[in-house]
Amino acid sequence: MNIVFLDGASLPSALSRPAEATQWTDRPKTSIDEVVDVLGDAQVAITNKVRIDRAALTQLPNLKLICVAATGYDCVDIAACRDQGVTVCNVPAYSAISVAESVIASLFALRRHLLAYRAASTSQWPESAHFCVHGAPIQDLQGSTLGIIGRGDIGSRVARLARALEIKVLFAEHRGAECIRDGYVAFDTVLAEADALSLHCPLTPHTRYLIGAAEVARMKPGALLINTARGALVDENAVLHGLENGQLGGAALDVLYAEPPRADHPLLHSTHPNLLITPHVAWASQSSVVRLKSVLGANITAYATGKPINVVT
C-alpha cells in the first residue's frame, strides 16, 4: 500500500514505516492546498490535524483508508468519506491518562497560584522582611467542586482523579436540555456551583462557543476554566474579559481557536497572573505517544487483513 502521513512532525517522535507500506511518505507538514497532489496515488492517508474535506475526497479515487492520529476526527469530512466509501479509523482514549493528569496539574497550579509565586520568588523574596512572601490566597483542592463537561474516557478519568483528592465532581447535562439524566446536573447549575470547570466534549455545531460571555457571567465568581479539548469550545474574548474583570479567577488553556495562534494573540500577551497557556500538549506524554503509534499501526494492519478496528465510518 502507498501510505502518506500528512503531518508527521506533529508527533514528538517519528512514526516507524508501517509493515504494509510498499511506498511510505512521512511529510513534516502539508497545507490543505497540497492534499490532493500529495495523496493522488495513496491508498492510505494518516492525518493528525490536516483537514481532508469533500472537495479533496472527490479527487482521490485511490484513497481507501484515512487513519486519524488522534481521538478527535473533526479534521475529516465523515459524511463525504461515507459517500466515497473511504474507511476512517481513529485512536480512542490513547491520551486519556495524559490529559486527565494535565487537568489535575492545572488545578493545582491555578488554585495554588504557582505562576504568581514562581514570579514572586525572584522579584519579591530576596527583599522580603520575612522568611516567606504572601500574595494571592492559596486554596486547597480538597473540598472544592469541579464541573466537567463531557463524560467520555477523558472526562471520566478526570473525575476519578478528582474524587481521589476529595473534590466534589458534577457532570454537566447538555446545555438547554429539558431532562436531566441520572448522574448529571443541569448545565446552568454546574456553572453556578463549580469552583473549576473542565471541558472534555467534542467540537460540534452545538458545542461551538459553548462557553461564551453569558456562560462566564453565570459562573461562580472567581471560578477557574480549563480547556484541553478544542479551542472553539470557548469564546476567547469572553475568557479574556472574564479574567480582566475578575469573574474568572484563572484559566488553563491547552488549546486555542486557531493553532498555531497569531503572534499578536491577545491571550498570549495577557499579563494575568493566573493564566496558564500551553501549546496543545496535554495529550503528549511519552506513554500516550507510544500508545498512539501502536494503535495507528494496528489500524493499518487490521484494514489490510479485512478486519478494520476503531472505525469511525
Summary of the structure (lengths in Angstrom):
residues: 313
radius of gyration: 21.6
end to end distance: 20.1
largest distance: 73.5
contacts: 1002
relative contact order: 0.14
helix: 35%
strand: 17%
